[in-house]
Amino acid sequence: MLAALVVAAPAGARVSYCSPSGDVCTSVAKLKGVRYLRVGTFSFSGRVKICVKDPSAARVCHGFKLRKAGPLMQAKVLWKANYPNRGPGTYRVTFFYGTTRLGPALSFKQT
């Protein structure tokens, strides 16, 4: 199980998701004041694509290599270092493996 990737969501925001089988988990949670975009799995390896849609609906996507992290493969990226901060509002994040979307869109509010 990928419980390490699950973080409690504040009211009104979905910041994490795990598939019903537990083989894929995604998260956009803030840890110690830093926003990370993460995907973890024990089912596949290779590259994932993480897309962020800002409050103006502009979408930026980047590919990241899954790296070994204990018993699973993980991509853990800093939002601020990889995606533009276009001001306050809600940001929506989607995760893909090839053309397959990994769970629902997650979101976070930037103030």
The 8 nearest C-alpha neighbors of each residue, nearest first, counted from 0:
[[1, 21, 2, 22, 3, 20, 23, 41],
 [2, 0, 3, 4, 21, 24, 22, 5],
 [1, 3, 5, 4, 0, 24, 6, 21],
 [4, 2, 1, 5, 6, 0, 24, 39],
 [5, 3, 2, 1, 24, 6, 26, 25],
 [6, 4, 2, 3, 15, 7, 26, 16],
 [5, 7, 15, 8, 4, 28, 14, 26],
 [8, 6, 9, 5, 15, 14, 28, 13],
 [7, 9, 14, 13, 12, 6, 10, 15],
 [10, 8, 12, 11, 7, 13, 14, 6],
 [9, 11, 12, 8, 13, 7, 14, 107],
 [10, 12, 9, 13, 8, 106, 107, 14],
 [13, 11, 10, 9, 8, 14, 106, 107],
 [12, 14, 105, 8, 106, 15, 11, 9],
 [13, 15, 27, 8, 105, 26, 28, 106],
 [16, 14, 26, 25, 13, 5, 6, 27],
 [15, 17, 25, 24, 26, 18, 102, 5],
 [18, 16, 24, 21, 23, 25, 19, 15],
 [17, 19, 21, 20, 23, 24, 22, 16],
 [20, 18, 21, 17, 22, 23, 16, 24],
 [19, 21, 18, 22, 23, 17, 0, 24],
 [22, 20, 18, 19, 0, 23, 17, 1],
 [21, 23, 40, 20, 41, 42, 18, 24],
 [24, 22, 40, 18, 21, 17, 39, 25],
 [25, 23, 17, 39, 16, 38, 18, 4],
 [26, 24, 38, 16, 37, 15, 17, 39],
 [25, 27, 15, 37, 14, 28, 36, 16],
 [28, 26, 36, 14, 35, 15, 37, 34],
 [29, 27, 14, 26, 34, 35, 30, 6],
 [28, 30, 34, 33, 32, 35, 31, 27],
 [29, 31, 33, 32, 28, 34, 35, 6],
 [30, 32, 33, 29, 34, 28, 35, 77],
 [33, 31, 30, 29, 34, 28, 35, 77],
 [32, 34, 29, 30, 31, 35, 77, 78],
 [35, 33, 29, 78, 28, 77, 30, 27],
 [36, 34, 77, 76, 27, 78, 28, 29],
 [35, 37, 27, 76, 26, 75, 78, 77],
 [38, 36, 75, 26, 25, 74, 35, 76],
 [37, 39, 25, 74, 73, 24, 26, 75],
 [38, 40, 73, 24, 72, 23, 25, 71],
 [41, 39, 23, 72, 22, 42, 71, 73],
 [40, 42, 71, 22, 72, 43, 70, 39],
 [43, 41, 40, 22, 44, 23, 71, 72],
 [44, 42, 41, 40, 45, 72, 65, 96],
 [43, 45, 65, 72, 46, 42, 66, 41],
 [46, 44, 65, 64, 47, 43, 66, 63],
 [45, 47, 64, 63, 65, 62, 44, 48],
 [48, 46, 96, 63, 95, 62, 64, 49],
 [47, 49, 62, 95, 61, 94, 63, 96],
 [50, 48, 94, 60, 61, 93, 62, 95],
 [49, 51, 60, 93, 59, 92, 94, 61],
 [52, 50, 92, 59, 58, 91, 53, 60],
 [51, 53, 58, 91, 56, 57, 90, 92],
 [52, 54, 90, 56, 55, 57, 51, 58],
 [53, 55, 88, 56, 89, 90, 52, 85],
 [54, 56, 53, 57, 52, 85, 88, 58],
 [57, 55, 53, 54, 52, 58, 90, 91],
 [58, 56, 52, 53, 55, 59, 54, 51],
 [57, 59, 52, 51, 56, 53, 50, 60],
 [58, 60, 51, 50, 52, 57, 61, 82],
 [61, 59, 50, 49, 51, 48, 58, 62],
 [62, 60, 48, 49, 50, 63, 59, 81],
 [61, 63, 48, 47, 49, 46, 64, 60],
 [64, 62, 46, 47, 48, 74, 65, 61],
 [63, 65, 46, 45, 66, 74, 47, 62],
 [64, 66, 74, 73, 72, 46, 45, 44],
 [67, 65, 72, 73, 64, 74, 68, 44],
 [66, 68, 72, 71, 69, 73, 65, 70],
 [69, 67, 71, 72, 73, 70, 66, 39],
 [68, 70, 71, 67, 72, 73, 66, 41],
 [71, 69, 68, 41, 72, 67, 40, 1],
 [72, 70, 41, 68, 40, 69, 67, 73],
 [71, 73, 67, 66, 40, 65, 39, 68],
 [74, 72, 39, 65, 66, 38, 68, 75],
 [73, 75, 65, 38, 37, 66, 64, 76],
 [76, 74, 37, 36, 73, 35, 38, 77],
 [77, 75, 36, 35, 78, 74, 37, 81],
 [76, 78, 35, 80, 79, 34, 81, 36],
 [77, 79, 81, 80, 82, 35, 34, 76],
 [78, 80, 77, 81, 82, 83, 84, 34],
 [81, 79, 77, 78, 82, 76, 83, 84],
 [80, 82, 78, 79, 77, 83, 76, 61],
 [83, 81, 78, 79, 80, 84, 59, 51],
 [84, 82, 85, 79, 81, 80, 78, 59],
 [85, 83, 86, 82, 79, 53, 87, 109],
 [86, 84, 83, 53, 87, 54, 55, 88],
 [85, 87, 84, 88, 109, 110, 54, 53],
 [88, 86, 110, 109, 85, 89, 108, 54],
 [87, 89, 109, 54, 108, 110, 90, 86],
 [88, 90, 108, 54, 107, 109, 91, 106],
 [89, 91, 53, 107, 106, 52, 54, 108],
 [92, 90, 106, 52, 105, 51, 104, 89],
 [91, 93, 51, 105, 104, 50, 106, 52],
 [94, 92, 104, 50, 49, 105, 51, 95],
 [93, 95, 49, 101, 48, 100, 50, 92],
 [96, 94, 100, 48, 101, 99, 47, 97],
 [97, 95, 47, 99, 98, 48, 100, 101],
 [96, 98, 99, 95, 47, 48, 46, 100],
 [97, 99, 96, 95, 100, 48, 101, 47],
 [100, 98, 96, 95, 97, 101, 94, 102],
 [99, 101, 95, 94, 102, 98, 96, 93],
 [102, 100, 94, 95, 99, 96, 103, 23],
 [101, 103, 100, 104, 18, 16, 94, 17],
 [104, 102, 105, 101, 93, 16, 100, 94],
 [103, 105, 93, 92, 91, 106, 102, 94],
 [106, 104, 92, 13, 14, 91, 103, 93],
 [107, 105, 91, 90, 13, 14, 92, 12],
 [106, 108, 90, 89, 12, 109, 14, 91],
 [107, 109, 89, 88, 90, 110, 106, 87],
 [108, 110, 87, 88, 89, 107, 86, 90],
 [109, 87, 108, 88, 86, 89, 107, 84]]
